[in-house]
Amino acid sequence: MKFIQRSIGMILEPLHCPTCDGTDVIKQGTSAAGKQRYRCQNPECEKKTFIRDYSYEAYLPQVKQKISDMAMNGSEIRDTARVLGISLNTVIDTLKKSPRPPSRQ
C-alpha cells in the first residue's frame, strides 16, 4: 500500500483524504497557484482530488458547510458573505452546487 507522508519535524504522519479519511493518497500535480494537489485512490471516495493548504478559505469544506447551514437557517446571501468574510459570488456558486433538500408536502 503506497501513501504520501507529511513530515512534522522528525515524525512522519500519513496524509489523509479530507472526504473519506483514507490514506491511499498520491500526488496529482499542482494547482494554478502552485499548491500541491493530491488524489485519493479510494474508488468509493466522492471527491477525488484535494489540496491541503488552500489560499482562499472559502474553498474549505467547513466553510461550504457553514454557507449551507446559514442558508437553511434563513440568512440572506449578503449576510452570509459578510459574516464569513468571503465573496458574494462564492456564496451564490456554493448554494447553486449544493444538493437541494427534499421538498415538504
C-alpha distances in whole Angstrom, upper triangle without the diagonal:
4,7,10,12,16,19,21,24,22,19,16,15,12,13,14,15,19,19,17,15,12,9,7,10,11,15,17,20,23,26,29,30,27,25,21,20,16,15,13,11,12,15,17,17,21,20,18,19,20,21,21,25,27,31,32,32,33,29,28,27,29,32,32,32,35,37,36,38,41,41,41,44,46,46,47,45,47,46,43,42,45,43,39,41,39,41,43,41,38,39,40,37,35,38,38,34,34,34,38,38,40,44,46,49
4,7,10,13,16,19,21,20,18,14,13,10,11,12,14,18,18,17,15,12,9,6,8,8,11,14,17,20,23,26,27,24,21,18,17,13,12,11,10,12,15,18,17,20,19,16,17,17,19,18,22,24,28,30,30,31,27,26,26,28,31,30,31,34,35,35,37,40,40,41,43,45,44,45,43,45,45,41,40,43,41,38,39,37,38,41,39,36,37,39,36,33,36,37,33,33,33,37,38,40,44,46,49
4,6,10,13,16,19,18,15,11,10,7,7,9,11,14,16,14,13,10,6,5,5,6,9,13,15,18,20,24,24,21,19,15,14,11,11,10,9,12,15,17,16,19,17,15,14,15,15,15,18,21,24,26,26,27,24,23,22,25,27,27,28,31,32,33,34,36,38,38,40,42,41,42,40,42,41,38,37,39,38,34,35,34,35,38,36,33,34,36,33,31,34,34,31,30,31,35,36,38,42,45,48
4,7,10,13,16,15,13,10,9,6,6,9,11,14,16,15,13,11,8,8,6,6,8,11,13,15,18,21,21,18,16,12,12,9,10,11,11,14,17,19,17,20,18,15,14,13,13,12,15,18,21,24,24,25,22,21,21,23,26,26,27,30,31,32,33,35,37,37,39,42,40,41,39,40,40,36,35,37,36,32,33,31,33,36,34,31,33,35,32,30,33,34,30,30,32,35,36,39,43,45,48
4,7,10,12,12,10,6,5,4,5,9,12,15,17,17,14,13,9,10,9,10,11,14,16,17,20,23,22,19,16,13,14,12,13,13,15,17,20,22,19,22,20,18,16,15,14,12,15,19,21,24,24,26,23,21,22,23,26,27,28,30,32,32,33,36,37,38,40,42,40,42,39,40,40,36,35,37,35,32,32,32,34,36,35,32,33,36,33,31,34,35,32,32,33,37,38,40,44,46,50
4,7,10,10,8,6,5,6,6,10,13,15,18,18,15,15,12,13,11,12,12,15,16,16,19,22,20,18,15,12,13,12,15,15,17,19,23,24,21,23,21,19,17,15,13,11,13,16,19,22,21,24,22,20,21,22,24,26,27,28,30,31,32,34,36,37,38,41,39,40,38,38,38,34,33,35,33,30,30,29,32,35,34,30,32,35,32,30,33,35,32,31,33,37,38,41,44,46,50
4,6,7,6,5,6,9,10,13,16,18,21,21,18,18,15,17,15,15,15,18,19,19,21,24,22,19,17,15,17,16,18,19,21,23,26,27,25,27,24,23,21,18,16,13,15,18,20,24,23,26,24,22,24,24,27,28,29,31,33,34,35,36,39,40,41,43,41,42,40,40,40,36,35,36,35,31,31,31,34,37,36,33,34,37,35,33,36,38,35,35,37,40,41,44,47,49,53
4,6,5,6,7,11,11,14,18,18,22,22,19,19,17,19,18,18,18,21,22,21,23,26,24,21,18,17,19,18,21,21,23,25,29,29,26,28,26,25,23,20,18,14,15,19,21,24,23,26,24,22,24,24,26,28,29,30,32,34,34,36,38,39,40,42,40,41,39,40,39,36,35,35,33,30,30,31,33,37,36,33,34,37,36,33,36,38,36,35,37,40,41,44,47,49,53
4,6,8,10,14,15,18,21,22,26,26,23,23,20,22,21,21,21,24,24,24,26,28,26,23,21,19,22,21,24,25,27,28,32,33,30,32,29,28,26,23,21,18,18,22,23,26,26,29,28,25,27,27,29,32,32,33,35,37,37,39,41,42,43,45,43,44,42,42,41,38,37,38,36,33,33,33,36,39,39,36,38,41,39,37,40,42,39,39,41,44,45,48,51,53,57
4,7,10,13,15,19,22,23,27,27,23,23,20,22,21,21,21,25,25,25,27,30,28,25,23,21,23,22,25,25,26,28,32,33,30,33,30,29,27,25,23,20,21,24,26,29,29,32,30,28,29,30,32,34,34,36,38,40,40,41,44,45,45,48,46,47,45,46,45,41,40,41,39,36,36,36,39,42,42,39,40,43,41,39,42,44,41,40,42,46,46,49,53,55,58
4,6,10,13,16,19,21,24,23,20,19,16,19,18,19,20,23,24,25,27,30,28,25,22,20,22,21,23,22,24,25,29,30,27,30,28,27,25,23,21,18,20,23,25,28,27,30,28,26,27,27,30,32,32,33,36,37,37,39,42,42,43,45,44,45,43,44,43,40,39,40,38,35,35,35,38,41,41,37,38,41,39,37,40,42,39,38,40,43,43,46,50,52,55
4,7,9,13,16,18,21,21,17,16,13,15,15,16,16,20,21,22,24,28,26,23,20,18,19,17,19,19,20,22,25,26,24,27,25,23,22,20,19,16,18,22,24,27,26,29,27,24,25,26,28,30,30,32,34,35,36,38,40,41,42,44,43,44,42,43,42,39,38,39,37,34,34,34,37,40,39,35,37,40,37,35,38,39,36,36,37,41,41,44,47,50,53
4,6,9,13,15,18,17,13,13,10,13,13,14,16,19,21,21,23,26,25,23,19,17,18,15,17,16,18,19,23,23,21,23,22,21,19,18,17,14,16,20,23,25,24,26,24,21,22,23,25,27,27,29,31,32,32,35,37,37,38,41,40,41,39,40,39,36,35,37,35,31,32,32,34,37,37,33,34,37,35,32,35,36,33,32,34,37,38,40,44,46,49
4,6,10,12,15,14,11,10,6,9,9,11,13,16,19,20,21,25,24,22,19,16,15,13,14,13,14,15,19,19,17,20,19,17,16,15,15,13,16,19,22,24,23,25,23,20,20,21,24,25,25,28,30,30,31,34,35,36,37,40,39,40,38,39,39,35,34,36,34,31,32,31,33,36,35,31,33,35,33,30,33,34,31,30,31,35,35,38,41,44,47
4,7,9,12,12,9,8,6,8,7,9,11,14,16,16,18,22,21,19,15,13,12,10,11,10,12,13,17,18,15,17,15,14,13,11,11,9,13,16,19,21,20,22,19,17,17,18,21,22,22,25,27,27,28,31,32,33,34,37,36,37,35,36,35,32,31,33,31,28,29,28,30,32,31,28,29,31,29,26,29,31,27,27,28,32,32,35,39,41,44
4,6,9,8,5,5,5,8,7,10,12,14,17,18,19,22,22,20,17,14,13,10,10,9,11,11,15,15,12,14,13,12,12,10,11,10,13,16,19,21,19,20,18,15,15,16,19,20,20,22,24,24,25,28,29,30,32,34,33,34,32,34,33,30,29,32,30,26,28,27,29,31,30,26,27,29,27,24,27,28,25,24,25,28,29,32,35,37,41
4,5,6,5,5,6,8,7,10,12,13,16,17,17,21,20,20,16,14,11,9,8,6,9,9,12,12,9,11,9,9,9,8,10,9,13,14,18,19,18,18,15,13,12,14,17,17,17,20,22,22,23,26,27,27,29,32,31,32,30,32,31,28,27,30,28,25,26,25,26,28,27,23,24,26,24,21,24,25,21,20,22,25,26,29,32,35,38
4,6,5,8,10,12,11,14,15,15,18,18,17,21,20,20,16,15,13,11,11,9,13,12,15,13,10,11,9,10,10,8,9,9,12,13,17,17,15,15,13,10,9,11,14,14,14,16,18,18,19,22,23,24,26,28,27,28,27,28,28,24,24,26,25,21,23,22,24,25,24,21,21,23,21,18,21,22,19,18,19,23,23,26,30,32,35
4,6,8,11,12,12,15,16,16,19,19,19,22,22,22,19,17,14,12,11,9,12,10,12,10,7,7,7,9,10,9,12,12,15,15,19,19,17,16,14,11,9,11,14,13,13,16,18,17,18,21,22,22,25,27,26,28,26,28,28,24,24,27,25,22,24,22,24,25,24,21,21,23,20,17,19,20,17,16,16,20,21,23,27,29,32
4,5,9,10,11,14,17,17,21,21,21,25,25,25,21,19,16,13,12,9,10,8,10,8,6,8,8,10,12,12,14,14,18,18,22,22,20,20,17,15,13,15,18,17,16,19,21,20,21,24,25,25,27,30,30,31,29,32,31,28,28,31,29,26,28,26,28,29,28,24,24,26,24,21,22,23,20,18,19,22,22,24,28,30,34
4,7,9,10,14,16,17,21,21,22,25,25,24,20,18,16,13,12,9,11,10,13,11,9,11,11,12,13,12,14,13,16,18,22,22,20,21,18,15,13,15,18,18,17,20,23,22,23,26,27,27,29,31,31,33,31,33,32,29,29,31,29,26,28,27,29,30,30,26,26,28,26,23,25,26,23,21,22,25,25,28,31,33,37
4,6,8,11,14,16,19,21,22,25,25,24,21,18,16,12,11,8,8,7,11,10,9,12,12,11,13,13,15,14,18,20,23,24,23,23,20,18,16,18,22,21,21,24,26,25,26,29,30,30,32,35,34,36,34,36,36,32,32,34,33,29,31,30,31,33,32,28,29,31,28,25,27,28,25,23,24,27,28,30,33,36,39
4,6,9,12,15,18,19,21,25,25,23,20,16,15,11,10,8,9,9,13,13,12,15,14,13,13,13,14,14,17,20,23,25,24,25,22,19,18,20,23,23,23,26,28,28,29,32,33,33,35,38,37,38,36,38,38,34,34,36,34,31,32,31,33,35,34,30,31,33,30,27,30,31,27,26,27,31,31,33,37,39,42
4,7,11,13,16,18,20,24,25,23,20,16,14,10,9,6,5,7,10,12,11,14,13,11,12,13,15,15,19,21,24,26,25,26,22,21,20,22,25,25,25,28,30,29,31,34,34,34,37,39,38,40,37,39,39,35,35,38,36,33,34,32,34,36,34,30,32,33,30,28,30,31,27,27,27,31,32,34,38,40,43
4,7,9,13,15,17,20,21,19,16,12,10,7,6,5,6,8,12,13,11,14,12,10,9,10,12,12,16,18,21,23,22,23,20,19,18,21,23,23,24,27,28,28,30,32,33,34,36,38,37,38,36,37,37,34,33,35,34,30,31,30,31,33,31,28,29,31,28,26,29,29,25,25,27,30,32,34,37,40,43
4,6,10,12,15,18,19,17,14,11,9,6,5,7,7,11,13,16,14,16,14,11,10,11,12,13,16,18,21,23,23,24,21,20,20,23,25,25,26,29,30,30,32,34,35,36,38,40,39,39,37,38,39,35,34,36,36,32,32,30,31,34,32,29,30,32,29,27,30,30,27,27,28,32,34,36,40,43,46
4,6,9,12,15,16,13,11,7,6,4,6,9,10,14,16,18,16,18,15,12,9,10,10,11,14,16,18,21,22,23,19,19,20,23,24,24,26,29,29,30,32,34,35,36,38,40,38,39,36,37,38,34,33,35,34,31,31,29,30,32,30,27,29,31,28,26,30,30,26,27,29,33,35,37,41,44,47
4,7,9,13,14,12,11,7,5,5,6,9,11,14,16,18,16,16,13,10,8,9,10,12,14,15,18,20,21,22,18,19,19,23,24,23,25,28,28,29,31,33,34,35,37,39,37,37,34,35,36,33,31,34,34,30,30,27,28,30,28,25,27,29,25,24,28,27,24,25,27,31,33,36,39,42,45
4,7,10,12,9,9,6,6,7,9,13,15,18,20,22,19,20,16,13,10,11,10,13,14,15,17,19,21,22,18,19,21,24,25,24,27,29,29,30,33,34,35,36,39,40,38,38,34,35,36,33,31,33,34,30,29,27,27,30,27,25,28,29,25,25,29,28,25,27,29,33,35,38,41,44,47
4,7,8,5,5,5,5,8,11,15,17,20,22,23,20,20,17,14,11,10,9,11,12,12,13,16,18,19,16,17,19,22,23,22,25,27,27,29,31,32,33,35,37,38,36,35,32,32,34,30,28,30,31,27,26,24,24,27,25,22,25,27,23,23,27,27,24,26,28,32,34,37,40,43,47
4,5,5,5,7,6,10,12,16,19,21,22,24,20,20,16,14,11,10,8,11,11,10,11,13,15,16,13,15,17,20,20,20,23,25,24,26,29,29,30,32,34,35,32,32,28,29,30,27,25,27,28,24,23,20,21,23,21,19,22,23,20,20,24,24,21,23,26,29,32,35,38,41,44
4,5,7,10,10,14,16,20,22,25,26,27,24,23,19,18,14,13,12,14,13,12,11,13,16,17,14,17,20,22,21,21,25,26,25,27,30,30,30,33,35,35,33,32,28,28,30,27,25,27,28,24,23,20,20,22,20,18,22,23,20,20,24,24,22,24,27,31,33,37,39,42,45
4,6,9,11,14,17,20,24,26,27,28,25,24,20,19,15,14,11,13,11,10,8,11,14,15,13,16,19,21,20,21,24,25,24,27,29,29,30,33,34,35,32,31,27,27,29,26,23,25,26,22,21,18,19,22,20,18,21,23,20,21,25,25,23,25,28,31,34,37,40,43,46
4,7,9,13,16,19,22,25,27,28,24,24,20,19,15,13,11,12,11,11,10,13,16,18,16,17,20,22,22,23,26,27,27,29,31,32,33,35,37,37,35,34,31,31,32,29,26,28,29,25,24,22,22,25,23,21,25,26,24,23,27,28,25,27,30,34,36,39,42,45,48
4,6,10,13,16,19,22,24,25,22,21,18,16,12,10,7,8,7,8,9,12,14,16,13,14,17,19,19,20,23,24,24,27,29,30,30,33,34,35,33,33,29,30,30,27,25,27,27,23,22,20,21,24,23,20,23,25,22,22,26,26,24,25,28,31,34,37,40,43,46
4,7,10,13,16,19,21,23,19,20,16,14,11,9,6,8,8,10,12,15,16,18,15,15,17,20,21,21,24,25,26,27,30,31,32,34,36,37,35,35,32,32,33,29,27,29,29,25,25,23,24,27,25,22,25,27,24,23,27,27,25,26,28,32,34,37,40,43,46
4,7,10,13,16,18,19,16,16,13,10,7,6,5,8,9,10,13,15,16,17,14,14,16,19,19,19,22,24,24,25,28,29,30,32,34,35,33,33,30,31,32,28,27,29,29,25,25,23,24,26,24,21,24,25,22,21,25,25,22,23,25,29,31,34,37,40,43
4,7,10,12,15,16,13,14,11,8,5,5,6,8,11,12,16,17,18,19,15,15,16,19,20,20,22,24,25,26,28,30,30,32,34,35,34,34,32,33,33,30,28,31,30,27,27,25,26,28,26,23,25,27,24,22,25,26,22,23,25,28,30,33,36,39,43
4,6,9,11,13,10,11,9,5,4,6,9,11,14,15,18,20,20,20,17,16,16,19,21,20,22,25,25,25,28,30,30,31,34,36,34,35,32,34,34,31,30,33,32,28,29,26,27,29,27,24,26,27,24,22,25,25,21,22,23,27,29,31,35,38,41
4,6,8,10,7,9,8,5,6,8,11,12,16,17,21,22,21,21,18,17,16,19,21,20,21,24,25,25,27,30,30,30,33,35,34,35,33,35,35,31,31,33,32,29,30,28,29,30,29,25,27,28,25,23,25,25,22,22,22,26,28,30,33,36,39
4,6,9,8,11,10,8,9,12,15,16,20,21,24,25,25,25,21,21,19,22,25,24,24,28,29,28,30,33,33,33,36,38,37,38,36,38,38,34,34,37,36,32,33,31,32,34,32,29,30,31,28,26,28,28,24,24,24,28,29,31,35,38,41
4,6,5,9,10,8,11,13,16,17,21,22,26,26,26,25,22,21,19,22,24,23,23,26,27,26,28,31,31,31,34,36,36,37,35,37,38,34,34,37,35,32,34,31,33,34,32,29,29,30,27,25,27,27,23,23,23,26,27,29,32,35,38
4,6,8,10,9,12,15,18,20,24,24,28,28,27,26,23,22,20,23,25,24,24,27,28,27,29,32,31,31,34,36,36,37,35,38,38,34,34,38,37,33,35,32,33,34,32,29,30,30,27,25,27,26,22,22,21,25,26,27,31,34,36
4,6,9,9,13,15,19,20,24,24,27,27,26,25,22,21,18,21,24,21,21,25,26,24,26,29,29,28,31,33,34,35,33,36,36,32,33,36,34,31,33,31,32,33,31,28,28,28,25,23,24,24,20,20,19,22,23,24,28,30,33
4,6,6,10,12,15,16,20,20,24,24,22,22,18,17,15,18,20,18,18,22,23,21,23,26,26,26,29,31,31,32,30,33,33,29,29,32,31,28,30,28,29,29,28,24,25,26,23,20,22,22,18,17,17,21,22,24,27,30,33
4,6,9,11,15,17,20,19,23,22,21,19,16,15,13,16,18,16,16,19,20,18,21,24,23,23,26,28,28,29,27,30,30,26,26,30,29,26,27,25,26,26,24,21,22,22,19,17,18,18,14,14,14,17,19,21,24,27,30
4,6,8,11,14,16,16,19,19,18,17,13,13,11,15,16,14,15,19,19,18,20,23,23,23,26,28,27,28,26,28,29,25,25,28,27,24,25,23,23,24,22,19,20,21,18,15,18,18,14,14,15,18,20,23,26,29,32
4,7,11,13,16,16,19,20,19,19,15,15,14,17,19,17,18,22,22,22,24,27,27,27,30,32,31,31,29,31,32,28,27,30,30,26,27,25,25,27,24,21,23,23,20,18,21,21,17,17,18,22,24,26,30,33,36
4,7,10,13,13,16,17,17,17,13,13,13,16,18,17,18,21,22,22,24,26,27,28,30,32,31,31,28,30,30,27,26,29,28,25,25,23,23,25,23,20,22,23,19,18,21,21,17,18,20,23,26,28,31,35,38
4,7,9,9,13,14,14,14,10,10,10,14,15,15,16,19,20,20,22,24,25,26,29,30,29,29,26,28,28,25,23,26,25,22,22,20,21,23,22,18,20,22,19,17,20,21,17,18,20,24,26,29,32,35,38
4,6,6,10,11,12,13,10,9,11,14,15,15,17,19,20,21,23,25,26,28,29,31,29,29,26,27,28,24,23,25,24,21,21,19,20,23,21,18,20,22,19,18,21,22,19,20,23,26,28,31,34,37,40
4,6,10,12,11,14,11,9,11,13,15,16,17,19,20,22,23,25,27,28,30,31,29,30,27,28,28,25,23,25,24,20,21,19,21,24,23,20,21,24,22,20,23,24,22,22,24,28,29,32,35,38,42
4,6,9,9,12,10,9,12,13,14,16,18,19,20,22,23,24,26,28,29,31,28,29,26,26,26,23,21,23,22,18,18,17,19,22,22,18,20,23,21,19,23,24,22,22,25,29,30,34,36,39,43
4,6,6,9,7,7,11,12,12,13,16,17,17,20,21,22,23,26,27,28,26,26,23,23,23,20,18,20,19,16,15,14,15,19,18,15,17,20,18,16,20,21,19,20,23,26,28,32,34,37,40
4,6,9,8,10,13,15,13,15,18,18,18,21,23,23,24,27,28,29,26,25,22,22,23,20,17,19,19,15,14,12,14,18,17,14,17,20,18,17,21,22,21,22,25,28,30,34,36,39,42
4,6,6,8,12,13,11,12,15,15,15,18,20,20,21,24,25,25,22,22,19,18,19,16,14,15,15,12,11,9,10,14,14,11,13,16,15,14,18,19,18,19,23,25,27,31,33,36,39
4,5,6,9,9,7,10,12,12,12,15,17,17,18,21,22,23,20,20,17,17,17,14,12,14,13,9,9,8,11,14,14,11,12,16,15,13,16,19,17,18,21,23,25,29,31,33,37
4,5,8,9,6,7,10,10,9,12,14,14,15,18,19,20,17,17,14,15,15,12,10,12,12,8,9,6,8,11,11,7,9,12,11,9,13,15,14,14,18,20,22,26,28,30,34
4,6,9,7,7,11,12,11,13,16,16,17,19,21,22,20,20,17,18,18,15,13,16,16,12,12,10,11,14,13,9,11,13,11,9,13,15,13,13,17,20,22,25,28,30,34
4,5,5,7,9,10,11,13,15,16,17,19,20,22,20,20,18,19,19,15,15,17,16,12,13,12,14,16,16,12,13,16,14,11,14,17,15,14,17,20,21,25,28,30,34
4,5,5,6,9,10,11,12,14,16,17,18,20,19,20,18,20,19,15,16,18,17,13,15,14,16,17,17,13,13,15,14,11,13,15,13,12,14,17,18,22,25,27,31
4,5,5,6,9,10,10,12,14,15,16,19,17,19,17,19,18,14,14,16,14,11,14,13,16,17,18,14,13,16,16,12,14,17,15,13,16,18,19,22,25,27,30
4,5,5,6,9,10,10,12,14,15,17,15,16,14,15,14,11,11,13,11,8,10,9,12,13,14,11,10,13,13,10,12,15,14,13,16,18,19,22,24,27,30
4,5,5,6,9,10,11,13,14,16,14,15,13,15,15,11,11,14,13,10,13,11,12,13,13,9,8,11,10,7,9,12,10,9,12,14,15,19,21,24,27
4,5,5,6,9,10,11,12,14,14,15,14,16,15,12,13,16,14,12,15,14,15,16,16,13,11,13,13,9,10,13,12,9,12,13,14,17,20,22,25
4,5,5,6,8,10,10,12,11,13,12,14,12,9,11,13,10,8,12,12,14,14,15,13,10,13,14,11,11,15,14,12,14,15,15,19,21,23,26
4,6,5,6,9,10,11,9,10,9,11,10,7,8,11,10,8,11,10,12,11,12,10,7,9,11,8,8,11,12,10,13,13,14,18,19,21,25
4,6,5,6,9,10,10,11,11,14,13,10,12,15,13,12,15,14,15,14,14,12,9,11,11,8,7,10,10,8,10,10,11,14,16,18,22
4,5,5,6,9,9,11,12,15,13,10,13,15,13,12,16,15,17,16,17,15,12,14,15,12,10,14,14,11,12,12,12,15,17,18,22
4,5,5,6,5,8,9,11,9,7,10,12,10,10,14,14,15,14,16,14,10,12,15,12,11,14,15,13,15,14,14,17,18,19,23
4,5,5,5,7,8,11,10,8,11,13,12,13,15,15,15,13,14,13,10,10,13,11,8,12,13,11,12,11,12,15,15,17,20
4,5,7,10,11,14,13,11,15,17,15,15,19,18,19,17,18,17,13,14,16,13,10,13,15,12,12,10,9,12,13,14,17
4,6,9,12,14,12,11,15,16,14,15,18,18,20,18,19,18,15,16,18,16,13,17,18,15,16,14,13,16,16,16,19
4,6,9,12,10,10,13,15,14,15,18,18,18,16,18,18,14,14,17,16,13,16,18,16,17,15,14,17,16,16,20
4,7,8,6,6,10,11,10,12,14,15,15,13,15,15,11,13,16,14,12,16,18,16,18,16,16,19,19,20,23
4,6,5,6,9,10,11,12,14,14,13,11,13,14,10,11,14,14,12,14,17,16,18,17,17,20,20,21,24
4,5,5,6,9,10,11,12,11,10,7,9,10,7,7,11,11,9,12,15,14,17,16,18,21,21,23,26
4,5,5,6,9,10,10,10,9,6,10,11,8,10,13,13,13,15,18,18,21,20,21,25,25,26,29
4,5,5,6,9,10,10,11,9,13,13,10,12,15,15,14,17,19,18,21,21,21,25,24,26,29
4,6,5,6,8,8,9,8,11,10,7,10,13,12,11,15,16,15,18,18,19,23,23,25,28
4,6,5,6,5,6,5,9,8,6,9,12,11,12,15,16,16,20,20,21,25,26,28,31
4,6,5,7,8,8,12,12,10,13,16,15,16,19,20,20,23,23,24,28,28,30,33
4,6,8,11,11,14,13,11,15,17,15,16,19,20,20,23,23,23,27,28,29,32
4,6,9,10,13,11,10,13,15,13,14,18,18,17,21,22,23,26,27,29,33
4,7,9,12,11,10,14,15,14,16,19,20,20,23,24,25,29,30,32,36
4,7,9,7,8,11,12,11,14,16,17,17,21,22,24,28,29,31,34
4,5,5,7,9,10,11,13,15,16,17,21,22,24,27,28,31,34
4,5,5,6,9,10,11,13,15,16,19,20,22,25,26,28,31
4,5,5,6,8,10,10,12,14,18,19,21,25,25,28,31
4,5,5,6,9,10,11,12,16,17,20,24,25,28,31
4,6,5,6,9,10,11,14,15,17,21,22,24,28
4,5,5,6,9,10,13,14,16,20,20,23,26
4,5,5,6,9,12,14,17,20,21,24,27
4,5,5,6,10,12,14,18,20,23,26
4,5,5,8,9,12,15,16,19,22
4,6,8,9,12,15,16,20,22
4,7,9,12,15,17,21,24
4,6,9,13,15,18,21
4,7,9,12,15,18
4,6,8,12,15
4,6,9,12
4,7,9
4,6
4
